[in-house]
């Protein structure tokens, strides 16, 4: 292989690795819903 082909292949490989390394998963924290609900007054005793 000629030098220019090796250099182009190396640059392509570096570009692919850099593109994959930039993708980071977002970490999202969601507050859980309360398990029990508050009692509602109905007006009856």
PyMOL Python script that loads the backbone (N, CA, C, O; Angstrom):
from pymol import cmd

cmd.read_pdbstr("""\
ATOM      1  N   UNK A   1       0.838  -1.190   0.000  1.00  0.00           N
ATOM      2  CA  UNK A   1       0.000   0.000   0.000  1.00  0.00           C
ATOM      3  C   UNK A   1       0.877   1.246   0.000  1.00  0.00           C
ATOM      4  O   UNK A   1       1.977   1.257   0.553  1.00  0.00           O
ATOM      5  N   UNK A   2       0.376   2.258  -0.615  1.00  0.00           N
ATOM      6  CA  UNK A   2       1.139   3.500  -0.625  1.00  0.00           C
ATOM      7  C   UNK A   2       0.936   4.248   0.689  1.00  0.00           C
ATOM      8  O   UNK A   2       0.014   3.955   1.450  1.00  0.00           O
ATOM      9  N   UNK A   3       1.797   5.201   0.939  1.00  0.00           N
ATOM     10  CA  UNK A   3       1.728   5.963   2.181  1.00  0.00           C
ATOM     11  C   UNK A   3       0.429   6.733   2.307  1.00  0.00           C
ATOM     12  O   UNK A   3      -0.153   6.800   3.389  1.00  0.00           O
ATOM     13  N   UNK A   4      -0.034   7.320   1.203  1.00  0.00           N
ATOM     14  CA  UNK A   4      -1.240   8.152   1.268  1.00  0.00           C
ATOM     15  C   UNK A   4      -2.471   7.318   1.612  1.00  0.00           C
ATOM     16  O   UNK A   4      -3.356   7.791   2.325  1.00  0.00           O
ATOM     17  N   UNK A   5      -2.538   6.096   1.118  1.00  0.00           N
ATOM     18  CA  UNK A   5      -3.681   5.229   1.435  1.00  0.00           C
ATOM     19  C   UNK A   5      -3.650   4.859   2.920  1.00  0.00           C
ATOM     20  O   UNK A   5      -4.690   4.846   3.578  1.00  0.00           O
ATOM     21  N   UNK A   6      -2.467   4.563   3.443  1.00  0.00           N
ATOM     22  CA  UNK A   6      -2.348   4.239   4.869  1.00  0.00           C
ATOM     23  C   UNK A   6      -2.742   5.431   5.734  1.00  0.00           C
ATOM     24  O   UNK A   6      -3.420   5.268   6.748  1.00  0.00           O
ATOM     25  N   UNK A   7      -2.320   6.628   5.335  1.00  0.00           N
ATOM     26  CA  UNK A   7      -2.652   7.825   6.099  1.00  0.00           C
ATOM     27  C   UNK A   7      -4.153   8.084   6.053  1.00  0.00           C
ATOM     28  O   UNK A   7      -4.754   8.411   7.077  1.00  0.00           O
ATOM     29  N   UNK A   8      -4.765   7.943   4.881  1.00  0.00           N
ATOM     30  CA  UNK A   8      -6.213   8.147   4.770  1.00  0.00           C
ATOM     31  C   UNK A   8      -6.982   7.114   5.585  1.00  0.00           C
ATOM     32  O   UNK A   8      -7.983   7.448   6.218  1.00  0.00           O
ATOM     33  N   UNK A   9      -6.526   5.871   5.576  1.00  0.00           N
ATOM     34  CA  UNK A   9      -7.189   4.831   6.361  1.00  0.00           C
ATOM     35  C   UNK A   9      -7.066   5.132   7.856  1.00  0.00           C
ATOM     36  O   UNK A   9      -8.027   4.956   8.605  1.00  0.00           O
ATOM     37  N   UNK A  10      -5.895   5.580   8.290  1.00  0.00           N
ATOM     38  CA  UNK A  10      -5.695   5.901   9.699  1.00  0.00           C
ATOM     39  C   UNK A  10      -6.567   7.079  10.117  1.00  0.00           C
ATOM     40  O   UNK A  10      -7.170   7.057  11.190  1.00  0.00           O
ATOM     41  N   UNK A  11      -6.635   8.111   9.271  1.00  0.00           N
ATOM     42  CA  UNK A  11      -7.484   9.265   9.594  1.00  0.00           C
ATOM     43  C   UNK A  11      -8.958   8.871   9.634  1.00  0.00           C
ATOM     44  O   UNK A  11      -9.698   9.348  10.494  1.00  0.00           O
ATOM     45  N   UNK A  12      -9.390   8.015   8.724  1.00  0.00           N
ATOM     46  CA  UNK A  12     -10.776   7.537   8.735  1.00  0.00           C
ATOM     47  C   UNK A  12     -11.091   6.765  10.002  1.00  0.00           C
ATOM     48  O   UNK A  12     -12.159   6.932  10.590  1.00  0.00           O
ATOM     49  N   UNK A  13     -10.158   5.916  10.422  1.00  0.00           N
ATOM     50  CA  UNK A  13     -10.353   5.141  11.645  1.00  0.00           C
ATOM     51  C   UNK A  13     -10.445   6.064  12.862  1.00  0.00           C
ATOM     52  O   UNK A  13     -11.297   5.877  13.731  1.00  0.00           O
ATOM     53  N   UNK A  14      -9.571   7.047  12.915  1.00  0.00           N
ATOM     54  CA  UNK A  14      -9.588   8.003  14.035  1.00  0.00           C
ATOM     55  C   UNK A  14     -10.895   8.787  14.050  1.00  0.00           C
ATOM     56  O   UNK A  14     -11.448   9.058  15.115  1.00  0.00           O
ATOM     57  N   UNK A  15     -11.389   9.153  12.864  1.00  0.00           N
ATOM     58  CA  UNK A  15     -12.647   9.903  12.792  1.00  0.00           C
ATOM     59  C   UNK A  15     -13.812   9.062  13.300  1.00  0.00           C
ATOM     60  O   UNK A  15     -14.681   9.568  14.009  1.00  0.00           O
ATOM     61  N   UNK A  16     -13.835   7.784  12.941  1.00  0.00           N
ATOM     62  CA  UNK A  16     -14.916   6.895  13.393  1.00  0.00           C
ATOM     63  C   UNK A  16     -14.857   6.714  14.905  1.00  0.00           C
ATOM     64  O   UNK A  16     -15.889   6.760  15.573  1.00  0.00           O
ATOM     65  N   UNK A  17     -13.671   6.512  15.445  1.00  0.00           N
ATOM     66  CA  UNK A  17     -13.525   6.329  16.891  1.00  0.00           C
ATOM     67  C   UNK A  17     -13.936   7.602  17.633  1.00  0.00           C
ATOM     68  O   UNK A  17     -14.593   7.533  18.672  1.00  0.00           O
ATOM     69  N   UNK A  18     -13.553   8.750  17.104  1.00  0.00           N
ATOM     70  CA  UNK A  18     -13.907  10.016  17.755  1.00  0.00           C
ATOM     71  C   UNK A  18     -15.414  10.249  17.705  1.00  0.00           C
ATOM     72  O   UNK A  18     -15.993  10.755  18.667  1.00  0.00           O
ATOM     73  N   UNK A  19     -16.055   9.886  16.596  1.00  0.00           N
ATOM     74  CA  UNK A  19     -17.502  10.077  16.479  1.00  0.00           C
ATOM     75  C   UNK A  19     -18.249   9.170  17.457  1.00  0.00           C
ATOM     76  O   UNK A  19     -19.254   9.580  18.038  1.00  0.00           O
ATOM     77  N   UNK A  20     -17.771   7.959  17.639  1.00  0.00           N
ATOM     78  CA  UNK A  20     -18.432   7.039  18.567  1.00  0.00           C
ATOM     79  C   UNK A  20     -18.183   7.441  20.014  1.00  0.00           C
ATOM     80  O   UNK A  20     -19.040   7.217  20.869  1.00  0.00           O
ATOM     81  N   UNK A  21     -17.041   8.023  20.301  1.00  0.00           N
ATOM     82  CA  UNK A  21     -16.711   8.386  21.675  1.00  0.00           C
ATOM     83  C   UNK A  21     -17.523   9.587  22.142  1.00  0.00           C
ATOM     84  O   UNK A  21     -17.737   9.752  23.343  1.00  0.00           O
ATOM     85  N   UNK A  22     -17.979  10.428  21.219  1.00  0.00           N
ATOM     86  CA  UNK A  22     -18.730  11.623  21.607  1.00  0.00           C
ATOM     87  C   UNK A  22     -20.138  11.302  22.089  1.00  0.00           C
ATOM     88  O   UNK A  22     -20.714  12.082  22.847  1.00  0.00           O
ATOM     89  N   UNK A  23     -20.701  10.188  21.674  1.00  0.00           N
ATOM     90  CA  UNK A  23     -22.072   9.841  22.058  1.00  0.00           C
ATOM     91  C   UNK A  23     -22.079   9.371  23.501  1.00  0.00           C
ATOM     92  O   UNK A  23     -21.524   8.321  23.826  1.00  0.00           O
ATOM     93  N   UNK A  24     -22.714  10.157  24.368  1.00  0.00           N
ATOM     94  CA  UNK A  24     -22.822   9.795  25.774  1.00  0.00           C
ATOM     95  C   UNK A  24     -24.300   9.691  26.130  1.00  0.00           C
ATOM     96  O   UNK A  24     -25.119  10.513  25.718  1.00  0.00           O
ATOM     97  N   UNK A  25     -24.617   8.663  26.903  1.00  0.00           N
ATOM     98  CA  UNK A  25     -26.005   8.491  27.314  1.00  0.00           C
ATOM     99  C   UNK A  25     -26.344   9.523  28.383  1.00  0.00           C
ATOM    100  O   UNK A  25     -25.543   9.799  29.276  1.00  0.00           O
ATOM    101  N   UNK A  26     -27.532  10.083  28.277  1.00  0.00           N
ATOM    102  CA  UNK A  26     -27.985  11.038  29.275  1.00  0.00           C
ATOM    103  C   UNK A  26     -28.541  10.274  30.472  1.00  0.00           C
ATOM    104  O   UNK A  26     -29.287   9.307  30.317  1.00  0.00           O
ATOM    105  N   UNK A  27     -28.169  10.719  31.657  1.00  0.00           N
ATOM    106  CA  UNK A  27     -28.653  10.101  32.884  1.00  0.00           C
ATOM    107  C   UNK A  27     -29.740  10.989  33.455  1.00  0.00           C
ATOM    108  O   UNK A  27     -29.471  12.103  33.907  1.00  0.00           O
ATOM    109  N   UNK A  28     -30.975  10.490  33.433  1.00  0.00           N
ATOM    110  CA  UNK A  28     -32.123  11.281  33.873  1.00  0.00           C
ATOM    111  C   UNK A  28     -32.697  10.646  35.129  1.00  0.00           C
ATOM    112  O   UNK A  28     -32.955   9.443  35.160  1.00  0.00           O
ATOM    113  N   UNK A  29     -32.898  11.452  36.163  1.00  0.00           N
ATOM    114  CA  UNK A  29     -33.485  10.977  37.416  1.00  0.00           C
ATOM    115  C   UNK A  29     -34.928  11.440  37.451  1.00  0.00           C
ATOM    116  O   UNK A  29     -35.207  12.633  37.333  1.00  0.00           O
ATOM    117  N   UNK A  30     -35.848  10.494  37.614  1.00  0.00           N
ATOM    118  CA  UNK A  30     -37.274  10.808  37.658  1.00  0.00           C
ATOM    119  C   UNK A  30     -37.772  10.526  39.063  1.00  0.00           C
ATOM    120  O   UNK A  30     -37.550   9.442  39.602  1.00  0.00           O
ATOM    121  N   UNK A  31     -38.441  11.497  39.652  1.00  0.00           N
ATOM    122  CA  UNK A  31     -38.996  11.316  40.989  1.00  0.00           C
ATOM    123  C   UNK A  31     -40.164  10.331  40.910  1.00  0.00           C
ATOM    124  O   UNK A  31     -41.042  10.484  40.061  1.00  0.00           O
ATOM    125  N   UNK A  32     -40.185   9.321  41.786  1.00  0.00           N
ATOM    126  CA  UNK A  32     -41.281   8.345  41.750  1.00  0.00           C
ATOM    127  C   UNK A  32     -42.590   8.945  42.253  1.00  0.00           C
ATOM    128  O   UNK A  32     -42.592   9.831  43.107  1.00  0.00           O
ATOM    129  N   UNK A  33     -43.687   8.458  41.719  1.00  0.00           N
ATOM    130  CA  UNK A  33     -45.016   8.883  42.169  1.00  0.00           C
ATOM    131  C   UNK A  33     -45.275   8.303  43.560  1.00  0.00           C
ATOM    132  O   UNK A  33     -44.790   7.212  43.862  1.00  0.00           O
ATOM    133  N   UNK A  34     -46.026   9.002  44.416  1.00  0.00           N
ATOM    134  CA  UNK A  34     -46.345   8.426  45.726  1.00  0.00           C
ATOM    135  C   UNK A  34     -47.212   7.178  45.571  1.00  0.00           C
ATOM    136  O   UNK A  34     -48.095   7.118  44.716  1.00  0.00           O
ATOM    137  N   UNK A  35     -46.944   6.195  46.409  1.00  0.00           N
ATOM    138  CA  UNK A  35     -47.658   4.920  46.300  1.00  0.00           C
ATOM    139  C   UNK A  35     -49.092   5.058  46.803  1.00  0.00           C
ATOM    140  O   UNK A  35     -50.018   4.550  46.171  1.00  0.00           O
ATOM    141  N   UNK A  36     -49.284   5.733  47.924  1.00  0.00           N
ATOM    142  CA  UNK A  36     -50.639   5.893  48.462  1.00  0.00           C
ATOM    143  C   UNK A  36     -51.082   7.343  48.266  1.00  0.00           C
ATOM    144  O   UNK A  36     -50.271   8.269  48.290  1.00  0.00           O
ATOM    145  N   UNK A  37     -52.374   7.511  48.074  1.00  0.00           N
ATOM    146  CA  UNK A  37     -52.887   8.877  47.864  1.00  0.00           C
ATOM    147  C   UNK A  37     -53.455   9.407  49.171  1.00  0.00           C
ATOM    148  O   UNK A  37     -53.808   8.637  50.064  1.00  0.00           O
ATOM    149  N   UNK A  38     -53.539  10.699  49.272  1.00  0.00           N
ATOM    150  CA  UNK A  38     -54.087  11.355  50.457  1.00  0.00           C
ATOM    151  C   UNK A  38     -55.605  11.113  50.510  1.00  0.00           C
ATOM    152  O   UNK A  38     -56.266  11.106  49.472  1.00  0.00           O
ATOM    153  N   UNK A  39     -56.152  10.916  51.711  1.00  0.00           N
ATOM    154  CA  UNK A  39     -57.615  10.739  51.796  1.00  0.00           C
ATOM    155  C   UNK A  39     -58.324  12.056  51.466  1.00  0.00           C
ATOM    156  O   UNK A  39     -57.887  13.136  51.863  1.00  0.00           O
ATOM    157  N   UNK A  40     -59.428  11.931  50.731  1.00  0.00           N
ATOM    158  CA  UNK A  40     -60.189  13.110  50.333  1.00  0.00           C
ATOM    159  C   UNK A  40     -61.444  13.187  51.188  1.00  0.00           C
ATOM    160  O   UNK A  40     -62.138  12.187  51.371  1.00  0.00           O
ATOM    161  N   UNK A  41     -61.736  14.370  51.711  1.00  0.00           N
ATOM    162  CA  UNK A  41     -62.948  14.539  52.538  1.00  0.00           C
ATOM    163  C   UNK A  41     -64.162  14.587  51.636  1.00  0.00           C
ATOM    164  O   UNK A  41     -64.201  15.327  50.652  1.00  0.00           O
ATOM    165  N   UNK A  42     -65.159  13.781  51.990  1.00  0.00           N
ATOM    166  CA  UNK A  42     -66.371  13.720  51.178  1.00  0.00           C
ATOM    167  C   UNK A  42     -67.535  14.491  51.814  1.00  0.00           C
ATOM    168  O   UNK A  42     -68.599  14.594  51.203  1.00  0.00           O
ATOM    169  N   UNK A  43     -67.361  15.027  53.013  1.00  0.00           N
ATOM    170  CA  UNK A  43     -68.426  15.740  53.691  1.00  0.00           C
ATOM    171  C   UNK A  43     -69.253  14.855  54.608  1.00  0.00           C
ATOM    172  O   UNK A  43     -70.056  15.361  55.392  1.00  0.00           O
ATOM    173  N   UNK A  44     -69.071  13.538  54.522  1.00  0.00           N
ATOM    174  CA  UNK A  44     -69.800  12.601  55.403  1.00  0.00           C
ATOM    175  C   UNK A  44     -68.954  12.349  56.637  1.00  0.00           C
ATOM    176  O   UNK A  44     -67.725  12.390  56.575  1.00  0.00           O
ATOM    177  N   UNK A  45     -69.604  12.090  57.747  1.00  0.00           N
ATOM    178  CA  UNK A  45     -68.891  11.804  58.977  1.00  0.00           C
ATOM    179  C   UNK A  45     -68.843  10.360  59.265  1.00  0.00           C
ATOM    180  O   UNK A  45     -68.272   9.950  60.276  1.00  0.00           O
TER     181      UNK A  45
END
""", "prot")
cmd.dss("prot")
cmd.show_as("cartoon", "prot")
cmd.util.cbc("prot")
cmd.orient("prot")
